[in-house]
């Protein structure tokens, strides 16, 4: 199983209280964070079952969704909403790094990452 997959699950767990705090300010923003987190997992799951160059396309989509979460958290901060996302941000940074490796790494099999 990919480390990006297990880290992604940890990210979602860390985002659960964040989403609830955000929901107090904007249900739309909270729903967007949920959708982006789910998208990360679905794309990693699908990409890990593909062969050839195709997996990178799914990992790139997961990376885009992770960037979307980062933008949402930055937006919450800019609005001055009281949302403690420090644990989620640490896992998000790790996830972005792992996904960068999957999209820009060598052509060798990524199943062991």
HUUR-V31436 format. One record per residue. N is the residue number from 0. PHI is phi in degrees with one decimal (999 if undefined). BURIAL is + if it has 24 or more other C-alpha atoms within 12 Angstrom, else -. D_FIRST is the distance of its C-alpha to the first C-alpha in Angstrom with 1 decimal. Layout:
# HUUR-V31436
n: [N | N]
phi: [PHI | PHI]
burial: [BURIAL | BURIAL]
d_first: [D_FIRST | D_FIRST]
This chain:
# HUUR-V31436
n: [0 | 1 | 2 | 3 | 4 | 5 | 6 | 7 | 8 | 9 | 10 | 11 | 12 | 13 | 14 | 15 | 16 | 17 | 18 | 19 | 20 | 21 | 22 | 23 | 24 | 25 | 26 | 27 | 28 | 29 | 30 | 31 | 32 | 33 | 34 | 35 | 36 | 37 | 38 | 39 | 40 | 41 | 42 | 43 | 44 | 45 | 46 | 47 | 48 | 49 | 50 | 51 | 52 | 53 | 54 | 55 | 56 | 57 | 58 | 59 | 60 | 61 | 62 | 63 | 64 | 65 | 66 | 67 | 68 | 69 | 70 | 71 | 72 | 73 | 74 | 75 | 76 | 77 | 78 | 79 | 80 | 81 | 82 | 83 | 84 | 85 | 86 | 87 | 88 | 89 | 90 | 91 | 92 | 93 | 94 | 95 | 96 | 97 | 98 | 99 | 100 | 101 | 102 | 103 | 104 | 105 | 106 | 107 | 108 | 109 | 110 | 111 | 112]
phi: [999 | -68.6 | -60.6 | -60.6 | -70.2 | -67.2 | -65.6 | -61.6 | -64.6 | -62.3 | -61.1 | -61.4 | -61.0 | -71.7 | -79.7 | -54.5 | -68.6 | -65.0 | -60.4 | -64.7 | -66.7 | -66.0 | -57.8 | -64.9 | -103.9 | -156.8 | -66.5 | -63.9 | -65.2 | -61.3 | -63.3 | -66.0 | -63.1 | -60.6 | -62.4 | -66.5 | -63.0 | -64.6 | -62.5 | -55.1 | -65.7 | -64.0 | -71.0 | -66.0 | -59.5 | -70.8 | -61.3 | -70.3 | -101.1 | -95.6 | -126.6 | 73.9 | -85.2 | -56.4 | -56.4 | -60.0 | -63.8 | -70.7 | -65.3 | -66.2 | -66.3 | -63.5 | -63.7 | -62.7 | -67.0 | -64.5 | -63.2 | -64.9 | -64.2 | -58.6 | -63.0 | -64.8 | -66.1 | -62.8 | -65.1 | -58.3 | -64.0 | -64.0 | -75.1 | 81.6 | -73.7 | -81.2 | -133.6 | -89.0 | -114.3 | -61.8 | -66.1 | -64.7 | -63.7 | -63.3 | -68.8 | -65.1 | -60.9 | -64.4 | -61.3 | -61.2 | -65.5 | -64.1 | -68.5 | -60.6 | -60.9 | -71.5 | -90.8 | -116.8 | -73.3 | -69.2 | -82.3 | -68.3 | -61.3 | -93.8 | -65.4 | -92.0 | -82.8]
burial: [- | + | + | + | + | - | + | + | + | + | + | + | - | + | + | + | - | + | + | + | - | + | - | - | - | - | - | - | + | + | + | + | + | + | - | + | + | + | + | + | + | + | + | + | + | - | + | + | - | - | - | - | - | - | + | + | + | + | + | + | + | + | + | + | + | + | + | + | + | + | - | + | + | - | - | + | - | - | - | - | - | - | + | - | + | - | - | + | + | - | + | + | + | + | + | + | + | + | + | + | - | + | + | - | - | - | - | - | - | + | - | - | -]
d_first: [0.0 | 3.8 | 6.5 | 8.5 | 7.0 | 7.6 | 10.7 | 11.8 | 12.1 | 14.0 | 16.0 | 17.0 | 18.1 | 20.2 | 21.6 | 23.0 | 26.1 | 26.5 | 26.6 | 29.2 | 31.3 | 31.1 | 32.2 | 35.4 | 36.3 | 34.8 | 33.1 | 32.4 | 30.5 | 28.5 | 27.6 | 26.6 | 24.2 | 22.6 | 22.4 | 20.9 | 18.1 | 17.4 | 17.5 | 14.9 | 12.4 | 13.8 | 13.8 | 10.3 | 9.4 | 12.1 | 11.7 | 8.3 | 10.4 | 13.4 | 14.9 | 17.6 | 18.4 | 17.7 | 14.1 | 16.0 | 18.2 | 15.6 | 14.2 | 17.9 | 18.6 | 16.0 | 17.7 | 21.0 | 20.1 | 19.2 | 22.5 | 24.2 | 23.1 | 24.5 | 27.7 | 28.1 | 27.9 | 30.3 | 32.6 | 32.7 | 33.7 | 36.3 | 37.8 | 38.1 | 36.2 | 35.4 | 31.6 | 29.7 | 26.5 | 26.1 | 22.9 | 21.3 | 22.6 | 21.0 | 17.5 | 18.5 | 19.6 | 16.4 | 14.5 | 17.2 | 16.8 | 13.1 | 13.9 | 17.0 | 15.3 | 13.2 | 16.6 | 18.9 | 17.1 | 18.0 | 17.8 | 15.6 | 12.3 | 9.7 | 6.7 | 6.9 | 7.4]
